[in-house]
């Protein structure tokens, strides 16, 4: 699954696209220089149960690790994933 990312200096998103259609998205906002806040995750109904949401969260975790960032998962889905995946605790704010 190819998760892509776009960002500016204040906000960004990870997304999953099929044939030019964005079918999954997770948005985040920078909170200072060392933290991002995941504020929304949405996956198209056609992909329900295929793990796209988890892949979006994992992309954010990898991004945080690579850039020495902490993550505050305000989005209910992302928050639930962080509670289930103890291996993400190193980036949890």
C-alpha positions in Angstrom: 0.0 0.0 0.0 1.5 3.3 -1.1 0.8 6.0 1.5 1.8 9.5 0.3 2.4 12.7 2.2 2.1 16.4 1.6 2.7 19.2 4.0 3.5 22.9 4.5 5.2 24.4 7.5 2.1 24.2 9.7 -0.1 21.3 8.5 0.1 18.1 6.5 -1.6 14.9 5.5 -1.0 11.3 4.7 -3.2 9.9 2.1 -4.0 6.8 0.1 -5.0 7.2 -3.5 -6.4 4.9 -6.1 -6.6 5.9 -9.8 -6.3 9.6 -8.8 -9.0 9.3 -6.1 -8.1 10.0 -2.5 -9.7 7.1 -0.6 -8.0 7.5 2.8 -6.7 10.6 4.5 -5.2 11.5 7.9 -4.5 15.2 8.7 -2.1 16.6 11.2 -1.0 20.0 12.5 2.3 21.0 13.9 2.3 22.1 17.5 5.6 23.8 17.9 8.8 22.4 16.3 8.7 19.0 18.0 5.1 17.8 18.0 2.3 17.0 15.6 -1.4 16.6 16.4 -3.3 14.0 14.4 -6.7 15.6 14.1 -8.7 13.6 11.5 -8.6 10.2 9.9 -11.1 9.1 7.2 -11.2 6.1 4.9 -13.7 5.4 2.2 -16.4 2.8 3.0 -15.2 0.7 0.0 -11.9 0.0 1.9 -13.4 -0.7 5.3 -11.6 -3.5 7.1 -8.6 -3.5 4.8 -6.2 -1.7 7.3 -5.9 1.6 5.4 -6.5 3.6 8.6 -3.8 1.6 10.4 -1.4 2.2 7.5 -2.0 6.0 7.7 -1.3 6.0 11.4 1.9 3.9 10.9 3.1 6.4 8.2 2.7 9.2 10.8 4.6 7.2 13.4 7.4 6.5 11.0 7.5 10.2 10.0 7.6 11.2 13.7 10.5 8.8 14.4 12.5 10.0 11.4 12.0 13.6 12.4 12.3 13.3 16.2 8.7 14.4 16.7 6.1 13.4 19.3 2.5 12.7 18.3 -0.6 13.8 20.0 -3.5 11.6 18.6 -6.6 13.8 19.1 -8.5 12.0 16.4 -10.5 9.2 18.0 -9.4 6.6 15.5 -5.7 7.4 15.8 -6.0 7.6 19.6 -7.5 4.0 19.6 -4.7 2.8 17.4 -2.1 4.3 19.8 -3.8 2.5 22.7 -3.7 -0.9 20.9 -0.2 -0.6 19.5 2.2 -0.3 22.4 5.2 -0.2 20.0 4.1 3.4 19.1 4.7 4.6 22.7 8.1 6.0 21.9 6.5 8.8 19.8 3.4 9.4 22.0 3.1 12.8 23.6 
